[in-house]
Amino acid sequence: MSELAALTNDIGSLIIRMKINTEFPIAEYEKKLLALHGRYRVELGDFPYDMLLTEHLRAKTQRKLNTMLRAE
């Protein structure tokens, strides 16, 4: 997951540089954005958890916790 965190930082950094430099070249932005998008796809592909499965597990765990709290 650290690679996704690093990617998030890189995207945030690109956005900040664009805000600071009002003459930010669009061609450079497009090139960097496409590179970051490529990295995102690679990292997401390496992510070992299915997001739907994770969502299901989260909901199941929340229901179980709610039941336990009501029992107390």
JOQUIFEN-V828822 format. One record per run of one state. SS is the DSSP state (~ for helix, > for strand, _ for the rest). FROM is the first residue (numbers start at 1). TO is the last residue. If there is no record, write none. Layout:
BEGIN
SS&FROM&TO / SS&FROM&TO
END
This chain:
BEGIN
_&1&1 / ~&2&20 / _&21&25 / ~&26&46 / _&47&50 / ~&51&71 / _&72&72
END
